[in-house]
Amino acid sequence: MAAFSAPGMGQTSLPQNYQDQLAPVIAANCHAG
């Protein structure tokens, strides 16, 4: 996971439904370590 670098908020080009599904996952991963 170290190689994964999440773009800053507002810099993604994902459809809104993908953002809605991924947001809680990304948030969980950010706080996991």
Biopython code that builds the backbone (N, CA, C, O; Angstrom):
import numpy as np
from Bio.PDB.StructureBuilder import StructureBuilder

atoms = [
    (1, "MET", "N", (0.836, -1.206, 0.000)),
    (1, "MET", "CA", (0.000, 0.000, 0.000)),
    (1, "MET", "C", (0.869, 1.255, 0.000)),
    (1, "MET", "O", (0.374, 2.354, -0.250)),
    (2, "ALA", "N", (2.150, 1.097, 0.276)),
    (2, "ALA", "CA", (3.021, 2.264, 0.387)),
    (2, "ALA", "C", (3.161, 3.005, -0.932)),
    (2, "ALA", "O", (3.366, 4.219, -0.955)),
    (3, "ALA", "N", (3.047, 2.260, -2.038)),
    (3, "ALA", "CA", (3.204, 2.887, -3.352)),
    (3, "ALA", "C", (1.951, 3.643, -3.771)),
    (3, "ALA", "O", (1.990, 4.442, -4.706)),
    (4, "PHE", "N", (0.844, 3.395, -3.085)),
    (4, "PHE", "CA", (-0.412, 4.051, -3.441)),
    (4, "PHE", "C", (-0.437, 5.464, -2.878)),
    (4, "PHE", "O", (-0.272, 5.670, -1.675)),
    (5, "SER", "N", (-0.643, 6.429, -3.757)),
    (5, "SER", "CA", (-0.714, 7.824, -3.327)),
    (5, "SER", "C", (-2.054, 8.399, -3.747)),
    (5, "SER", "O", (-2.288, 8.632, -4.933)),
    (6, "ALA", "N", (-2.922, 8.626, -2.799)),
    (6, "ALA", "CA", (-4.241, 9.161, -3.109)),
    (6, "ALA", "C", (-4.126, 10.618, -3.537)),
    (6, "ALA", "O", (-3.421, 11.392, -2.891)),
    (7, "PRO", "N", (-4.802, 11.003, -4.608)),
    (7, "PRO", "CA", (-4.796, 12.409, -5.017)),
    (7, "PRO", "C", (-5.527, 13.265, -3.995)),
    (7, "PRO", "O", (-6.348, 12.759, -3.229)),
    (8, "GLY", "N", (-5.236, 14.547, -3.981)),
    (8, "GLY", "CA", (-5.893, 15.456, -3.058)),
    (8, "GLY", "C", (-7.385, 15.533, -3.344)),
    (8, "GLY", "O", (-7.829, 15.198, -4.442)),
    (9, "MET", "N", (-8.144, 15.968, -2.374)),
    (9, "MET", "CA", (-9.582, 16.104, -2.567)),
    (9, "MET", "C", (-9.859, 17.040, -3.738)),
    (9, "MET", "O", (-9.233, 18.093, -3.866)),
    (10, "GLY", "N", (-10.801, 16.646, -4.589)),
    (10, "GLY", "CA", (-11.162, 17.488, -5.717)),
    (10, "GLY", "C", (-10.278, 17.283, -6.927)),
    (10, "GLY", "O", (-10.461, 17.960, -7.939)),
    (11, "GLN", "N", (-9.315, 16.360, -6.854)),
    (11, "GLN", "CA", (-8.411, 16.128, -7.979)),
    (11, "GLN", "C", (-8.726, 14.831, -8.711)),
    (11, "GLN", "O", (-8.064, 14.496, -9.694)),
    (12, "THR", "N", (-9.731, 14.101, -8.239)),
    (12, "THR", "CA", (-10.092, 12.853, -8.897)),
    (12, "THR", "C", (-11.046, 13.117, -10.050)),
    (12, "THR", "O", (-11.749, 14.128, -10.067)),
    (13, "SER", "N", (-11.067, 12.209, -11.007)),
    (13, "SER", "CA", (-11.976, 12.333, -12.138)),
    (13, "SER", "C", (-12.940, 11.151, -12.169)),
    (13, "SER", "O", (-13.465, 10.798, -13.225)),
    (14, "LEU", "N", (-13.168, 10.545, -11.012)),
    (14, "LEU", "CA", (-14.076, 9.414, -10.935)),
    (14, "LEU", "C", (-15.525, 9.888, -10.983)),
    (14, "LEU", "O", (-15.839, 10.986, -10.525)),
    (15, "PRO", "N", (-16.410, 9.051, -11.543)),
    (15, "PRO", "CA", (-17.843, 9.371, -11.486)),
    (15, "PRO", "C", (-18.303, 9.475, -10.034)),
    (15, "PRO", "O", (-17.700, 8.873, -9.145)),
    (16, "GLN", "N", (-19.354, 10.227, -9.796)),
    (16, "GLN", "CA", (-19.811, 10.478, -8.430)),
    (16, "GLN", "C", (-20.167, 9.187, -7.699)),
    (16, "GLN", "O", (-19.911, 9.066, -6.501)),
    (17, "ASN", "N", (-20.754, 8.220, -8.407)),
    (17, "ASN", "CA", (-21.135, 6.978, -7.729)),
    (17, "ASN", "C", (-19.908, 6.205, -7.252)),
    (17, "ASN", "O", (-19.955, 5.550, -6.211)),
    (18, "TYR", "N", (-18.807, 6.279, -8.008)),
    (18, "TYR", "CA", (-17.566, 5.649, -7.555)),
    (18, "TYR", "C", (-17.022, 6.377, -6.337)),
    (18, "TYR", "O", (-16.569, 5.741, -5.385)),
    (19, "GLN", "N", (-17.063, 7.688, -6.357)),
    (19, "GLN", "CA", (-16.583, 8.469, -5.214)),
    (19, "GLN", "C", (-17.382, 8.125, -3.966)),
    (19, "GLN", "O", (-16.821, 7.972, -2.881)),
    (20, "ASP", "N", (-18.706, 8.004, -4.128)),
    (20, "ASP", "CA", (-19.561, 7.694, -2.985)),
    (20, "ASP", "C", (-19.210, 6.337, -2.380)),
    (20, "ASP", "O", (-19.249, 6.165, -1.162)),
    (21, "GLN", "N", (-18.869, 5.376, -3.237)),
    (21, "GLN", "CA", (-18.552, 4.039, -2.751)),
    (21, "GLN", "C", (-17.146, 3.968, -2.171)),
    (21, "GLN", "O", (-16.910, 3.240, -1.207)),
    (22, "LEU", "N", (-16.218, 4.713, -2.746)),
    (22, "LEU", "CA", (-14.822, 4.618, -2.325)),
    (22, "LEU", "C", (-14.483, 5.500, -1.131)),
    (22, "LEU", "O", (-13.544, 5.203, -0.392)),
    (23, "ALA", "N", (-15.227, 6.568, -0.933)),
    (23, "ALA", "CA", (-14.909, 7.510, 0.137)),
    (23, "ALA", "C", (-14.758, 6.830, 1.507)),
    (23, "ALA", "O", (-13.749, 7.052, 2.177)),
    (24, "PRO", "N", (-15.725, 6.011, 1.946)),
    (24, "PRO", "CA", (-15.562, 5.365, 3.260)),
    (24, "PRO", "C", (-14.388, 4.391, 3.295)),
    (24, "PRO", "O", (-13.750, 4.229, 4.335)),
    (25, "VAL", "N", (-14.097, 3.740, 2.166)),
    (25, "VAL", "CA", (-12.967, 2.803, 2.104)),
    (25, "VAL", "C", (-11.655, 3.557, 2.233)),
    (25, "VAL", "O", (-10.772, 3.156, 2.991)),
    (26, "ILE", "N", (-11.529, 4.651, 1.491)),
    (26, "ILE", "CA", (-10.316, 5.466, 1.545)),
    (26, "ILE", "C", (-10.140, 6.051, 2.947)),
    (26, "ILE", "O", (-9.033, 6.068, 3.484)),
    (27, "ALA", "N", (-11.228, 6.524, 3.527)),
    (27, "ALA", "CA", (-11.160, 7.089, 4.870)),
    (27, "ALA", "C", (-10.710, 6.032, 5.877)),
    (27, "ALA", "O", (-9.897, 6.320, 6.755)),
    (28, "ALA", "N", (-11.232, 4.815, 5.754)),
    (28, "ALA", "CA", (-10.852, 3.732, 6.660)),
    (28, "ALA", "C", (-9.373, 3.403, 6.502)),
    (28, "ALA", "O", (-8.680, 3.167, 7.492)),
    (29, "ASN", "N", (-8.886, 3.385, 5.261)),
    (29, "ASN", "CA", (-7.480, 3.073, 5.012)),
    (29, "ASN", "C", (-6.569, 4.173, 5.539)),
    (29, "ASN", "O", (-5.486, 3.887, 6.051)),
    (30, "CYS", "N", (-6.988, 5.408, 5.423)),
    (30, "CYS", "CA", (-6.169, 6.529, 5.887)),
    (30, "CYS", "C", (-5.999, 6.480, 7.403)),
    (30, "CYS", "O", (-4.945, 6.848, 7.922)),
    (31, "HIS", "N", (-7.030, 6.026, 8.116)),
    (31, "HIS", "CA", (-6.986, 6.010, 9.569)),
    (31, "HIS", "C", (-6.501, 4.670, 10.122)),
    (31, "HIS", "O", (-6.313, 4.525, 11.330)),
    (32, "ALA", "N", (-6.300, 3.692, 9.236)),
    (32, "ALA", "CA", (-5.916, 2.357, 9.699)),
    (32, "ALA", "C", (-4.477, 2.329, 10.207)),
    (32, "ALA", "O", (-4.154, 1.561, 11.113)),
    (33, "GLY", "N", (-3.610, 3.165, 9.625)),
    (33, "GLY", "CA", (-2.208, 3.105, 10.022)),
    (33, "GLY", "C", (-1.795, 4.344, 10.743)),
    (33, "GLY", "O", (-0.640, 4.465, 11.152)),
]
sb = StructureBuilder()
sb.init_structure("model")
sb.init_model(0)
sb.init_chain("A")
sb.init_seg("    ")
for serial, (resi, resn, name, xyz) in enumerate(atoms, 1):
    if name == "N":
        sb.init_residue(resn, " ", resi, " ")
    sb.init_atom(name, np.array(xyz, "f"), 0.0, 1.0, " ", f" {name:<3s}", serial, name[0])
structure = sb.get_structure()
